[in-house]
Amino acid sequence: MKGYNRVMTNSLSDILANKWDEPPEIKVIKSYVERHFKATVGVTLHDKQIVISAPGAALAATLRMHLPDLQKELKTDKKLLIRIGR
């Protein structure tokens, strides 16, 4: 049983060492929101759209006004959608 735990621990440490890198679009959106609003958002990428999940309606409404600037910073043709909730 001790050998199994050691193998399991090694595998888990290997998995945690190989962290998943976020796509550049996600990094740009999260840093933009953090820089301008000191808030965190969730971001989901799809083929033709990017969904930004804001934790509240006030941030979502404010982000909606900043969509043209965010679109320019992203340099993408994908549609940006804002959703309230996590």
GUMI-785926 format. One line per 4 residues: number of its first residue (from 1); their letters; for each residue x, z, y of C-alpha. Coordinates in nm, 4 decimals, padded with zeros to 6 digits. Layout:
BEGIN
NUM	a	X/Z/Y ~ ...
end
This chain:
BEGIN
1	mkgy	00.0000/00.0000/00.0000 ~ 00.2880/00.0667/00.2382 ~ 00.4141/-00.2919/00.2048 ~ 00.0715/-00.4283/00.2932
5	nrvm	00.0553/-00.2239/00.6155 ~ 00.4010/-00.3424/00.7154 ~ 00.3019/-00.7066/00.6603 ~ -00.0235/-00.6529/00.8480
9	tnsl	00.1620/-00.4927/01.1394 ~ 00.4105/-00.7789/01.1545 ~ 00.1324/-01.0344/01.1561 ~ -00.0568/-00.8515/01.4292
13	sdil	00.2554/-00.8219/01.6434 ~ 00.3204/-01.1946/01.5943 ~ -00.0324/-01.2747/01.7092 ~ -00.0060/-01.0528/02.0156
17	ankw	00.3353/-01.1956/02.1051 ~ 00.1945/-01.5507/02.1192 ~ -00.0477/-01.4975/02.4061 ~ -00.2838/-01.7777/02.4961
21	depp	-00.1958/-01.9443/02.8234 ~ -00.4848/-02.0010/03.0623 ~ -00.5462/-02.3583/03.1753 ~ -00.4322/-02.4256/03.5349
25	eikv	-00.7912/-02.4611/03.6617 ~ -00.8733/-02.1072/03.5526 ~ -00.5588/-01.9690/03.7143 ~ -00.6337/-02.1482/04.0433
29	iksy	-00.9937/-02.0246/04.0591 ~ -00.9103/-01.6642/03.9700 ~ -00.6241/-01.6488/04.2188 ~ -00.8373/-01.8100/04.4930
33	verh	-01.1146/-01.5527/04.4460 ~ -00.8667/-01.2643/04.4260 ~ -00.6813/-01.3858/04.7364 ~ -00.9907/-01.4426/04.9524
37	fkat	-01.2387/-01.1844/04.8249 ~ -01.0367/-00.9225/04.6315 ~ -01.2720/-00.9689/04.3352 ~ -01.2522/-01.0881/03.9761
41	vgvt	-01.4612/-01.3632/03.8215 ~ -01.5025/-01.5165/03.4806 ~ -01.4292/-01.8860/03.4380 ~ -01.5422/-02.1163/03.1572
45	lhdk	-01.4207/-02.4750/03.1227 ~ -01.6377/-02.7528/02.9835 ~ -01.5847/-03.1292/02.9613 ~ -01.7576/-03.2168/03.2886
49	qivi	-01.8034/-02.8800/03.4587 ~ -01.6413/-02.5478/03.5365 ~ -01.8627/-02.2393/03.5350 ~ -01.7604/-01.9499/03.7601
53	sapg	-01.9312/-01.6208/03.6698 ~ -01.9509/-01.3850/03.9682 ~ -02.0358/-01.0180/03.9066 ~ -02.2947/-01.0076/04.1871
57	aala	-02.5243/-01.2213/04.3997 ~ -02.3347/-01.1555/04.7229 ~ -02.0078/-01.2894/04.5846 ~ -02.1882/-01.5829/04.4191
61	atlr	-02.3521/-01.6814/04.7509 ~ -02.0217/-01.6521/04.9363 ~ -01.8412/-01.8564/04.6722 ~ -02.1072/-02.1249/04.7009
65	mhlp	-02.0086/-02.1745/05.0668 ~ -01.6421/-02.2044/04.9636 ~ -01.6979/-02.4662/04.6900 ~ -01.5640/-02.7618/04.8955
69	dlqk	-01.2373/-02.5758/04.9652 ~ -01.2085/-02.4662/04.6040 ~ -01.2761/-02.8224/04.4849 ~ -00.9921/-02.9516/04.7057
73	elkt	-00.7540/-02.6841/04.5817 ~ -00.8399/-02.7632/04.2190 ~ -00.8009/-03.1405/04.2645 ~ -01.0630/-03.2077/03.9968
77	dkkl	-01.3756/-03.4178/03.9644 ~ -01.5489/-03.1606/03.7446 ~ -01.8680/-03.0083/03.8817 ~ -01.8308/-02.6428/03.9874
81	liri	-02.1217/-02.4191/03.8920 ~ -02.1637/-02.0580/03.9981 ~ -02.3437/-01.8113/03.7769 ~ -02.4373/-01.4496/03.8525
85	gr	-02.3326/-01.2043/03.5843 ~ -02.0459/-01.1634/03.3424
end
